[in-house]
Amino acid sequence: MLNVYHTTTQDSIERFLFTTVHDLILGVVREKAQGTNISEEQIQFIADFYKYSFVGIMLDWIGKGMNEDYNEIVYNMANTLHGSIANSISNFTNEAK
């Protein structure tokens, strides 16, 4: 990964990660938004919000040489995100009422 990071333009890496992560998160957001009145724009916004967070953390970790324990990063991200996508959907849904 570090070789790819150092031999490929950062823009290419970011585009790849943004696309991949967005698609994954969008699926989760859509699944959790079923049965709500949340708009497609709001679904996309939530997916983008988390996409930038995930990719930013990954790029920071890669840029620092990938020396930090990725298990700890994943654990911290999981704790931070626990329930937050559903909460975001709920906040948008309650706003629309």
Residue frames relative to the residue before (quaternion, step in Angstrom):
aa qw qx qy qz dx dy dz
M 1.0000 0.0000 0.0000 0.0000 0.00 0.00 0.00
L 0.6513 0.5127 -0.3249 0.4554 3.57 0.95 -0.83
N 0.6232 0.5307 -0.3454 0.4590 3.60 1.03 -0.71
V 0.6441 0.4977 -0.3172 0.4866 3.58 0.95 -0.84
Y 0.6459 0.5401 -0.3150 0.4381 3.57 0.94 -0.91
H 0.7461 0.4113 -0.2170 0.4766 3.57 0.96 -0.90
T 0.7370 0.4070 -0.2427 0.4819 3.63 1.15 -0.39
T 0.6871 0.4058 -0.2650 0.5412 3.59 1.26 -0.17
T 0.5598 -0.5916 0.4368 0.3819 3.55 -1.09 0.55
Q 0.5648 -0.6096 0.4352 0.3466 3.53 -1.05 0.76
D 0.5957 0.5760 -0.3605 0.4283 3.56 1.08 -0.67
S 0.6541 0.5107 -0.3113 0.4630 3.61 0.97 -0.83
I 0.6548 0.5041 -0.3067 0.4722 3.56 0.95 -0.87
E 0.6587 0.5108 -0.3091 0.4577 3.56 0.90 -0.92
R 0.6490 0.5159 -0.3245 0.4554 3.60 0.88 -0.88
F 0.6485 0.5119 -0.3145 0.4675 3.59 0.94 -0.90
L 0.6982 0.4677 -0.2800 0.4641 3.60 0.80 -0.98
F 0.6438 0.5244 -0.3310 0.4482 3.58 0.93 -0.85
T 0.6700 0.4966 -0.2979 0.4645 3.59 0.92 -0.90
T 0.6842 0.4967 -0.2864 0.4507 3.57 0.83 -0.99
V 0.6991 0.4642 -0.2699 0.4721 3.56 0.81 -1.03
H 0.6263 0.5414 -0.3460 0.4415 3.60 0.95 -0.81
D 0.6615 0.5107 -0.3131 0.4511 3.58 0.87 -0.91
L 0.6579 0.5072 -0.3098 0.4626 3.58 0.98 -0.82
I 0.7017 0.4626 -0.2699 0.4699 3.56 0.83 -0.99
L 0.6145 0.5607 -0.3511 0.4298 3.58 0.99 -0.78
G 0.6292 0.5340 -0.3307 0.4579 3.58 1.02 -0.75
V 0.6547 0.4997 -0.3044 0.4786 3.57 0.99 -0.84
V 0.6653 0.5032 -0.3104 0.4558 3.58 0.86 -0.93
R 0.6591 0.5071 -0.3157 0.4569 3.59 0.89 -0.88
E 0.6402 0.5277 -0.3242 0.4544 3.57 0.98 -0.84
K 0.7142 0.4508 -0.2553 0.4708 3.57 0.88 -0.96
A 0.6715 0.5056 -0.2933 0.4554 3.60 1.20 -0.49
Q 0.4248 0.7064 -0.4761 0.3063 3.60 1.21 -0.10
G 0.8096 0.2570 -0.2067 0.4856 3.52 -0.96 0.89
T 0.6213 0.5017 -0.3571 0.4845 3.59 1.26 0.13
N 0.4854 -0.6542 0.4882 0.3132 3.57 -1.28 0.13
I 0.3203 0.7603 -0.5042 0.2553 3.59 1.19 0.43
S 0.4395 -0.7174 0.4815 0.2456 3.57 -0.96 0.88
E 0.6468 -0.5059 0.4022 0.4049 3.54 -1.30 0.34
E 0.6202 0.5407 -0.3417 0.4541 3.60 1.01 -0.73
Q 0.6668 0.4869 -0.2976 0.4793 3.58 0.98 -0.82
I 0.6109 0.5324 -0.3438 0.4744 3.59 1.05 -0.72
Q 0.6654 0.4988 -0.2946 0.4709 3.58 0.92 -0.92
F 0.6356 0.5325 -0.3313 0.4502 3.59 0.99 -0.81
I 0.6552 0.5033 -0.3128 0.4686 3.59 0.89 -0.92
A 0.6542 0.5040 -0.3141 0.4683 3.60 0.92 -0.89
D 0.6580 0.5024 -0.3125 0.4659 3.61 0.94 -0.83
F 0.6183 0.5614 -0.3394 0.4329 3.57 0.97 -0.86
Y 0.7252 0.4183 -0.2417 0.4906 3.57 0.81 -0.98
K 0.5651 0.5862 -0.3780 0.4406 3.59 1.14 -0.61
Y 0.6929 0.4740 -0.2883 0.4606 3.58 0.79 -0.97
S 0.6269 0.5336 -0.3319 0.4605 3.57 1.04 -0.69
F 0.6791 0.4916 -0.2885 0.4624 3.58 0.81 -1.03
V 0.7067 0.4622 -0.2736 0.4605 3.56 0.74 -1.06
G 0.6239 0.5441 -0.3442 0.4430 3.59 0.98 -0.74
I 0.6667 0.4885 -0.2985 0.4774 3.56 0.94 -0.88
M 0.6509 0.5120 -0.3173 0.4621 3.59 0.98 -0.84
L 0.6787 0.4856 -0.3002 0.4620 3.59 0.87 -0.92
D 0.6179 0.5349 -0.3394 0.4658 3.57 1.04 -0.73
W 0.6588 0.5088 -0.2948 0.4692 3.58 0.94 -0.93
I 0.6647 0.4852 -0.3008 0.4820 3.60 0.91 -0.90
G 0.6723 0.5249 -0.2921 0.4325 3.58 0.89 -0.96
K 0.6864 0.4520 -0.2713 0.5010 3.57 1.19 -0.56
G 0.6450 -0.5669 0.3122 0.4064 3.58 1.25 0.31
M 0.4407 -0.7277 0.4303 0.3017 3.59 1.28 0.23
N 0.3414 0.7713 -0.4700 0.2601 3.57 1.11 0.70
E 0.5945 0.5598 -0.3715 0.4418 3.58 1.15 -0.52
D 0.5502 -0.6040 0.4648 0.3414 3.54 -1.14 0.63
Y 0.3630 -0.7615 0.4931 0.2127 3.58 -0.46 1.18
N 0.5665 0.5876 -0.3907 0.4256 3.61 1.14 -0.48
E 0.6527 0.5020 -0.3086 0.4762 3.56 1.02 -0.78
I 0.6310 0.5238 -0.3306 0.4672 3.58 1.02 -0.79
V 0.6597 0.4986 -0.3038 0.4733 3.58 0.91 -0.90
Y 0.6337 0.5287 -0.3233 0.4630 3.59 0.98 -0.84
N 0.6795 0.4872 -0.2879 0.4670 3.58 0.89 -0.94
M 0.6458 0.5075 -0.3193 0.4726 3.58 1.00 -0.79
A 0.6475 0.5226 -0.3207 0.4526 3.59 0.92 -0.88
N 0.6661 0.4902 -0.3029 0.4736 3.59 0.95 -0.83
T 0.6541 0.5138 -0.3096 0.4608 3.56 1.00 -0.80
L 0.7501 0.4246 -0.2118 0.4607 3.56 0.94 -0.90
H 0.4468 0.7253 -0.4503 0.2674 3.58 1.18 -0.43
G 0.8560 0.0528 -0.0874 0.5069 3.55 -0.54 1.22
S 0.5350 0.6803 -0.4023 0.2986 3.59 1.17 -0.24
I 0.6095 0.5269 -0.3743 0.4591 3.63 1.05 -0.56
A 0.6521 0.4948 -0.3101 0.4835 3.58 0.93 -0.88
N 0.6425 0.5181 -0.3222 0.4636 3.59 1.01 -0.76
S 0.6306 0.5252 -0.3325 0.4646 3.59 1.00 -0.78
I 0.6458 0.5082 -0.3129 0.4762 3.57 0.95 -0.89
S 0.6468 0.5204 -0.3104 0.4631 3.57 0.95 -0.89
N 0.6497 0.5208 -0.3224 0.4502 3.58 0.94 -0.83
F 0.6642 0.4796 -0.3036 0.4864 3.59 0.96 -0.83
T 0.6459 0.5262 -0.3202 0.4511 3.59 1.00 -0.84
N 0.6774 0.4850 -0.2928 0.4692 3.59 0.91 -0.89
E 0.6086 0.5610 -0.3476 0.4405 3.57 1.12 -0.68
A 0.6768 0.5202 -0.2898 0.4327 3.57 1.04 -0.81
K 0.5970 0.6007 -0.3600 0.3914 3.60 1.17 -0.39
